[in-house]
Amino acid sequence: MSLCNAFTVDVEDYFQVSAFEAQVDRDRWGQYESRVVANTQRLLDLLAGHQVRATFFVLGWVAQHHPQLVRQ
């Protein structure tokens, strides 16, 4: 019998998480240093190294500001 797992990832930057909604206004997101590309690349490399596939849900703001990340 084979085991099937589902792996999903929410692609968002550290300042975009709902826990920071009261502290970080969306209009100021562009002022923060983005780490989403580097961190997502690290995860993609890790998954590829183990031949694991995943579904990525990308925040619209991330897709607009980092379209090359979505293409990957």
N, CA, C and O atoms as a Tinker XYZ file with bonds, in Angstrom:
   288  protein
     1  N      0.839000   -1.179000    0.000000    73     2
     2  CA     0.000000    0.000000    0.000000    64     1     3
     3  C      0.887000    1.246000    0.000000    63     2     4     5
     4  O      1.848000    1.328000    0.764000    81     3
     5  N      0.562000    2.210000   -0.856000    73     3     6
     6  CA     1.350000    3.435000   -0.919000    64     5     7
     7  C      0.679000    4.535000   -0.088000    63     6     8     9
     8  O     -0.539000    4.561000    0.091000    81     7
     9  N      1.502000    5.410000    0.394000    73     7    10
    10  CA     1.032000    6.511000    1.216000    64     9    11
    11  C      1.007000    7.783000    0.375000    63    10    12    13
    12  O      1.985000    8.094000   -0.304000    81    11
    13  N     -0.089000    8.511000    0.415000    73    11    14
    14  CA    -0.220000    9.749000   -0.348000    64    13    15
    15  C     -0.317000   10.914000    0.627000    63    14    16    17
    16  O     -1.134000   10.905000    1.548000    81    15
    17  N      0.528000   11.913000    0.413000    73    15    18
    18  CA     0.510000   13.118000    1.235000    64    17    19
    19  C      0.220000   14.321000    0.362000    63    18    20    21
    20  O      0.593000   14.354000   -0.810000    81    19
    21  N     -0.440000   15.299000    0.931000    73    19    22
    22  CA    -0.663000   16.577000    0.252000    64    21    23
    23  C      0.112000   17.644000    1.011000    63    22    24    25
    24  O      0.031000   17.732000    2.236000    81    23
    25  N      0.862000   18.451000    0.272000    73    23    26
    26  CA     1.686000   19.493000    0.879000    64    25    27
    27  C      1.343000   20.817000    0.219000    63    26    28    29
    28  O      1.492000   20.965000   -0.994000    81    27
    29  N      0.886000   21.781000    1.008000    73    27    30
    30  CA     0.562000   23.096000    0.464000    64    29    31
    31  C      1.378000   24.164000    1.190000    63    30    32    33
    32  O      1.762000   24.008000    2.349000    81    31
    33  N      1.626000   25.251000    0.468000    73    31    34
    34  CA     2.438000   26.346000    0.999000    64    33    35
    35  C      1.731000   27.666000    0.713000    63    34    36    37
    36  O      1.317000   27.918000   -0.419000    81    35
    37  N      1.592000   28.499000    1.722000    73    35    38
    38  CA     1.106000   29.865000    1.541000    64    37    39
    39  C      2.334000   30.750000    1.351000    63    38    40    41
    40  O      3.166000   30.871000    2.250000    81    39
    41  N      2.440000   31.360000    0.191000    73    39    42
    42  CA     3.602000   32.198000   -0.107000    64    41    43
    43  C      3.248000   33.643000    0.228000    63    42    44    45
    44  O      2.485000   34.302000   -0.479000    81    43
    45  N      3.827000   34.109000    1.328000    73    43    46
    46  CA     3.642000   35.482000    1.765000    64    45    47
    47  C      4.888000   35.902000    2.531000    63    46    48    49
    48  O      5.635000   35.059000    3.026000    81    47
    49  N      5.104000   37.191000    2.626000    73    47    50
    50  CA     6.267000   37.687000    3.343000    64    49    51
    51  C      5.951000   37.758000    4.833000    63    50    52    53
    52  O      4.789000   37.716000    5.236000    81    51
    53  N      6.980000   37.864000    5.630000    73    51    54
    54  CA     6.833000   37.848000    7.085000    64    53    55
    55  C      5.942000   38.972000    7.597000    63    54    56    57
    56  O      5.273000   38.801000    8.616000    81    55
    57  N      5.914000   40.114000    6.920000    73    55    58
    58  CA     5.126000   41.253000    7.381000    64    57    59
    59  C      3.682000   41.197000    6.891000    63    58    60    61
    60  O      2.888000   42.083000    7.205000    81    59
    61  N      3.336000   40.163000    6.123000    73    59    62
    62  CA     1.995000   40.056000    5.570000    64    61    63
    63  C      1.100000   39.076000    6.326000    63    62    64    65
    64  O     -0.075000   38.934000    5.991000    81    63
    65  N      1.622000   38.417000    7.312000    73    63    66
    66  CA     0.827000   37.433000    8.044000    64    65    67
    67  C     -0.256000   38.136000    8.854000    63    66    68    69
    68  O     -0.084000   39.273000    9.294000    81    67
    69  N     -1.363000   37.448000    9.040000    73    67    70
    70  CA    -2.511000   38.062000    9.723000    64    69    71
    71  C     -2.191000   38.477000   11.156000    63    70    72    73
    72  O     -2.844000   39.372000   11.692000    81    71
    73  N     -1.222000   37.861000   11.776000    73    71    74
    74  CA    -0.860000   38.225000   13.149000    64    73    75
    75  C     -0.332000   39.662000   13.232000    63    74    76    77
    76  O     -0.352000   40.261000   14.307000    81    75
    77  N      0.141000   40.221000   12.110000    73    75    78
    78  CA     0.685000   41.575000   12.097000    64    77    79
    79  C     -0.280000   42.605000   11.514000    63    78    80    81
    80  O      0.097000   43.762000   11.323000    81    79
    81  N     -1.508000   42.205000   11.232000    73    79    82
    82  CA    -2.460000   43.120000   10.590000    64    81    83
    83  C     -2.610000   44.447000   11.342000    63    82    84    85
    84  O     -2.688000   45.508000   10.724000    81    83
    85  N     -2.649000   44.383000   12.657000    73    83    86
    86  CA    -2.840000   45.599000   13.453000    64    85    87
    87  C     -1.582000   46.467000   13.492000    63    86    88    89
    88  O     -1.670000   47.673000   13.726000    81    87
    89  N     -0.419000   45.869000   13.267000    73    87    90
    90  CA     0.840000   46.605000   13.360000    64    89    91
    91  C      1.382000   47.083000   12.014000    63    90    92    93
    92  O      2.062000   48.107000   11.945000    81    91
    93  N      1.087000   46.352000   10.959000    73    91    94
    94  CA     1.661000   46.671000    9.650000    64    93    95
    95  C      0.543000   46.965000    8.656000    63    94    96    97
    96  O     -0.191000   46.067000    8.243000    81    95
    97  N      0.426000   48.220000    8.284000    73    95    98
    98  CA    -0.584000   48.655000    7.330000    64    97    99
    99  C     -0.212000   48.175000    5.928000    63    98   100   101
   100  O      0.955000   48.249000    5.543000    81    99
   101  N     -1.172000   47.692000    5.171000    73    99   102
   102  CA    -0.899000   47.188000    3.808000    64   101   103
   103  C     -0.258000   48.239000    2.915000    63   102   104   105
   104  O      0.533000   47.909000    2.032000    81   103
   105  N     -0.591000   49.480000    3.138000    73   103   106
   106  CA    -0.004000   50.557000    2.325000    64   105   107
   107  C      1.499000   50.696000    2.558000    63   106   108   109
   108  O      2.187000   51.343000    1.769000    81   107
   109  N      2.008000   50.105000    3.613000    73   107   110
   110  CA     3.437000   50.211000    3.936000    64   109   111
   111  C      4.217000   48.944000    3.606000    63   110   112   113
   112  O      5.420000   48.886000    3.862000    81   111
   113  N      3.565000   47.930000    3.044000    73   111   114
   114  CA     4.251000   46.678000    2.733000    64   113   115
   115  C      5.485000   46.899000    1.867000    63   114   116   117
   116  O      6.498000   46.223000    2.050000    81   115
   117  N      5.413000   47.822000    0.942000    73   115   118
   118  CA     6.532000   48.069000    0.039000    64   117   119
   119  C      7.754000   48.666000    0.720000    63   118   120   121
   120  O      8.833000   48.714000    0.130000    81   119
   121  N      7.595000   49.115000    1.945000    73   119   122
   122  CA     8.706000   49.724000    2.681000    64   121   123
   123  C      9.555000   48.698000    3.426000    63   122   124   125
   124  O     10.646000   49.018000    3.899000    81   123
   125  N      9.062000   47.479000    3.531000    73   123   126
   126  CA     9.777000   46.448000    4.282000    64   125   127
   127  C     10.663000   45.613000    3.358000    63   126   128   129
   128  O     10.344000   45.409000    2.186000    81   127
   129  N     11.758000   45.143000    3.897000    73   127   130
   130  CA    12.647000   44.275000    3.131000    64   129   131
   131  C     11.942000   42.941000    2.886000    63   130   132   133
   132  O     11.500000   42.279000    3.825000    81   131
   133  N     11.845000   42.565000    1.633000    73   131   134
   134  CA    11.181000   41.309000    1.278000    64   133   135
   135  C     12.149000   40.141000    1.378000    63   134   136   137
   136  O     13.293000   40.217000    0.930000    81   135
   137  N     11.670000   39.080000    1.966000    73   135   138
   138  CA    12.466000   37.854000    2.085000    64   137   139
   139  C     11.797000   36.680000    1.361000    63   138   140   141
   140  O     12.295000   35.555000    1.388000    81   139
   141  N     10.666000   36.962000    0.718000    73   139   142
   142  CA     9.840000   35.892000    0.166000    64   141   143
   143  C     10.539000   35.137000   -0.972000    63   142   144   145
   144  O     10.388000   33.920000   -1.077000    81   143
   145  N     11.289000   35.823000   -1.813000    73   143   146
   146  CA    11.941000   35.149000   -2.947000    64   145   147
   147  C     13.014000   34.183000   -2.440000    63   146   148   149
   148  O     13.027000   33.013000   -2.825000    81   147
   149  N     13.894000   34.658000   -1.595000    73   147   150
   150  CA    14.977000   33.801000   -1.083000    64   149   151
   151  C     14.424000   32.624000   -0.279000    63   150   152   153
   152  O     14.894000   31.496000   -0.424000    81   151
   153  N     13.438000   32.886000    0.558000    73   151   154
   154  CA    12.899000   31.807000    1.386000    64   153   155
   155  C     12.119000   30.782000    0.562000    63   154   156   157
   156  O     12.184000   29.582000    0.832000    81   155
   157  N     11.390000   31.256000   -0.432000    73   155   158
   158  CA    10.659000   30.326000   -1.297000    64   157   159
   159  C     11.631000   29.495000   -2.124000    63   158   160   161
   160  O     11.408000   28.303000   -2.335000    81   159
   161  N     12.705000   30.117000   -2.590000    73   159   162
   162  CA    13.715000   29.373000   -3.352000    64   161   163
   163  C     14.339000   28.273000   -2.500000    63   162   164   165
   164  O     14.561000   27.160000   -2.976000    81   163
   165  N     14.619000   28.587000   -1.254000    73   163   166
   166  CA    15.176000   27.570000   -0.343000    64   165   167
   167  C     14.220000   26.390000   -0.199000    63   166   168   169
   168  O     14.639000   25.232000   -0.199000    81   167
   169  N     12.932000   26.699000   -0.078000    73   167   170
   170  CA    11.942000   25.634000    0.050000    64   169   171
   171  C     11.832000   24.835000   -1.242000    63   170   172   173
   172  O     11.745000   23.608000   -1.198000    81   171
   173  N     11.835000   25.506000   -2.394000    73   171   174
   174  CA    11.779000   24.799000   -3.673000    64   173   175
   175  C     12.983000   23.863000   -3.838000    63   174   176   177
   176  O     12.832000   22.732000   -4.302000    81   175
   177  N     14.157000   24.328000   -3.465000    73   175   178
   178  CA    15.362000   23.491000   -3.548000    64   177   179
   179  C     15.250000   22.275000   -2.628000    63   178   180   181
   180  O     15.613000   21.163000   -3.011000    81   179
   181  N     14.752000   22.494000   -1.427000    73   179   182
   182  CA    14.582000   21.397000   -0.475000    64   181   183
   183  C     13.601000   20.350000   -1.004000    63   182   184   185
   184  O     13.866000   19.149000   -0.947000    81   183
   185  N     12.472000   20.821000   -1.515000    73   183   186
   186  CA    11.477000   19.896000   -2.062000    64   185   187
   187  C     12.029000   19.133000   -3.264000    63   186   188   189
   188  O     11.813000   17.928000   -3.388000    81   187
   189  N     12.736000   19.827000   -4.143000    73   187   190
   190  CA    13.313000   19.180000   -5.323000    64   189   191
   191  C     14.331000   18.119000   -4.919000    63   190   192   193
   192  O     14.403000   17.055000   -5.533000    81   191
   193  N     15.105000   18.408000   -3.898000    73   191   194
   194  CA    16.112000   17.451000   -3.435000    64   193   195
   195  C     15.521000   16.159000   -2.914000    63   194   196   197
   196  O     16.189000   15.126000   -2.875000    81   195
   197  N     14.263000   16.226000   -2.515000    73   195   198
   198  CA    13.582000   15.029000   -2.008000    64   197   199
   199  C     12.490000   14.554000   -2.959000    63   198   200   201
   200  O     11.689000   13.682000   -2.620000    81   199
   201  N     12.472000   15.138000   -4.151000    73   199   202
   202  CA    11.488000   14.796000   -5.189000    64   201   203
   203  C     10.055000   14.874000   -4.652000    63   202   204   205
   204  O      9.240000   13.976000   -4.859000    81   203
   205  N      9.782000   15.976000   -3.958000    73   203   206
   206  CA     8.454000   16.211000   -3.383000    64   205   207
   207  C      7.789000   17.338000   -4.157000    63   206   208   209
   208  O      8.407000   18.361000   -4.453000    81   207
   209  N      6.526000   17.132000   -4.474000    73   207   210
   210  CA     5.754000   18.167000   -5.152000    64   209   211
   211  C      4.841000   18.835000   -4.140000    63   210   212   213
   212  O      4.472000   18.236000   -3.130000    81   211
   213  N      4.481000   20.077000   -4.416000    73   211   214
   214  CA     3.616000   20.824000   -3.511000    64   213   215
   215  C      2.771000   21.801000   -4.311000    63   214   216   217
   216  O      3.083000   22.133000   -5.455000    81   215
   217  N      1.713000   22.246000   -3.695000    73   215   218
   218  CA     0.872000   23.287000   -4.262000    64   217   219
   219  C      1.177000   24.581000   -3.523000    63   218   220   221
   220  O      1.192000   24.612000   -2.292000    81   219
   221  N      1.421000   25.649000   -4.278000    73   219   222
   222  CA     1.761000   26.935000   -3.687000    64   221   223
   223  C      0.612000   27.917000   -3.916000    63   222   224   225
   224  O      0.168000   28.117000   -5.047000    81   223
   225  N      0.145000   28.518000   -2.845000    73   223   226
   226  CA    -0.862000   29.568000   -2.911000    64   225   227
   227  C     -0.129000   30.889000   -2.694000    63   226   228   229
   228  O      0.431000   31.133000   -1.625000    81   227
   229  N     -0.142000   31.730000   -3.714000    73   227   230
   230  CA     0.662000   32.956000   -3.698000    64   229   231
   231  C     -0.233000   34.173000   -3.472000    63   230   232   233
   232  O     -1.224000   34.367000   -4.175000    81   231
   233  N      0.122000   34.974000   -2.503000    73   231   234
   234  CA    -0.582000   36.214000   -2.229000    64   233   235
   235  C     -0.511000   37.114000   -3.458000    63   234   236   237
   236  O      0.540000   37.203000   -4.093000    81   235
   237  N     -1.600000   37.776000   -3.799000    73   235   238
   238  CA    -1.636000   38.639000   -4.980000    64   237   239
   239  C     -0.547000   39.695000   -4.981000    63   238   240   241
   240  O      0.060000   39.962000   -6.018000    81   239
   241  N     -0.295000   40.297000   -3.827000    73   239   242
   242  CA     0.751000   41.316000   -3.708000    64   241   243
   243  C      2.110000   40.726000   -4.063000    63   242   244   245
   244  O      2.912000   41.367000   -4.742000    81   243
   245  N      2.366000   39.515000   -3.606000    73   243   246
   246  CA     3.632000   38.836000   -3.908000    64   245   247
   247  C      3.730000   38.576000   -5.406000    63   246   248   249
   248  O      4.783000   38.799000   -6.002000    81   247
   249  N      2.658000   38.113000   -6.015000    73   247   250
   250  CA     2.666000   37.828000   -7.456000    64   249   251
   251  C      2.910000   39.097000   -8.269000    63   250   252   253
   252  O      3.619000   39.058000   -9.274000    81   251
   253  N      2.338000   40.206000   -7.852000    73   251   254
   254  CA     2.534000   41.466000   -8.572000    64   253   255
   255  C      3.959000   41.979000   -8.438000    63   254   256   257
   256  O      4.524000   42.505000   -9.397000    81   255
   257  N      4.538000   41.831000   -7.266000    73   255   258
   258  CA     5.867000   42.382000   -7.013000    64   257   259
   259  C      7.009000   41.419000   -7.357000    63   258   260   261
   260  O      8.154000   41.841000   -7.514000    81   259
   261  N      6.697000   40.149000   -7.472000    73   259   262
   262  CA     7.718000   39.136000   -7.768000    64   261   263
   263  C      7.189000   38.130000   -8.799000    63   262   264   265
   264  O      7.094000   36.941000   -8.495000    81   263
   265  N      6.846000   38.582000  -10.008000    73   263   266
   266  CA     6.261000   37.666000  -11.001000    64   265   267
   267  C      7.196000   36.516000  -11.383000    63   266   268   269
   268  O      6.727000   35.436000  -11.741000    81   267
   269  N      8.510000   36.734000  -11.310000    73   267   270
   270  CA     9.452000   35.670000  -11.638000    64   269   271
   271  C      9.333000   34.513000  -10.648000    63   270   272   273
   272  O      9.592000   33.363000  -11.002000    81   271
   273  N      8.947000   34.811000   -9.427000    73   271   274
   274  CA     8.771000   33.767000   -8.417000    64   273   275
   275  C      7.593000   32.868000   -8.787000    63   274   276   277
   276  O      7.665000   31.648000   -8.634000    81   275
   277  N      6.530000   33.464000   -9.267000    73   275   278
   278  CA     5.345000   32.683000   -9.673000    64   277   279
   279  C      5.682000   31.812000  -10.877000    63   278   280   281
   280  O      5.214000   30.677000  -10.969000    81   279
   281  N      6.480000   32.324000  -11.790000    73   279   282
   282  CA     6.860000   31.555000  -12.983000    64   281   283
   283  C      7.652000   30.309000  -12.611000    63   282   284   285
   284  O      7.562000   29.285000  -13.289000    81   283
   285  N      8.419000   30.394000  -11.543000    73   283   286
   286  CA     9.230000   29.248000  -11.126000    64   285   287
   287  C      8.338000   28.107000  -10.730000    63   286   288
   288  O      8.827000   27.045000  -10.347000    81   287
